[in-house]
Amino acid sequence: WNDVLQCTGAYSLLAMGVTLKDLVFKQSQAAEVQLPQELIILTVCATCAAVQFSVQLLAFPLLVPEVDERRRLISAGWRCLQGAAAPAAPWIALTYWVCNVVFSLTTLRLVRKASAATVVLANVAALPLSALVFCCPLPLLQRQPFQWSFAVSLILVVVGNLLYGATSWRNS
């Protein structure tokens, strides 16, 4: 149950974050900010990334109070990113960063064009779909065993999204 509660908490935070971004966009429209849509999306994304980076830097001493241990962890992380343990590590990290930036910008664009609820539903659908994808042979990743619960979860999420969409279409 602990894993279920952690996952539920994580998705609750995701939903809250997307809703707050939606609020930022609505307030920028209400204030009639005369900026192109893409510039607002980039600004929000960059600001969120800067705040996240700052919070992680500030939290690091709280999570690892011993100075020598912090230095050891930072040094080990830097060596790992340079490819000391695995030559492909820098390229994997770069690919991750690119995917993360594209994901963030795409999510913000979807929030701007649709709604926070649409983004949350899309992310909920992505979870069982991702689990199914990881059952396929992928480069650099260990193949995960297929579980029918992944397929059933995906079907339930898709049906739930269709019901939600049909209800919201009737109301509008």
Summary of the structure (lengths in Angstrom):
residues: 172
radius of gyration: 19.8
end to end distance: 38.2
largest distance: 60.8
contacts: 391
relative contact order: 0.08
helix: 80%
strand: 0%
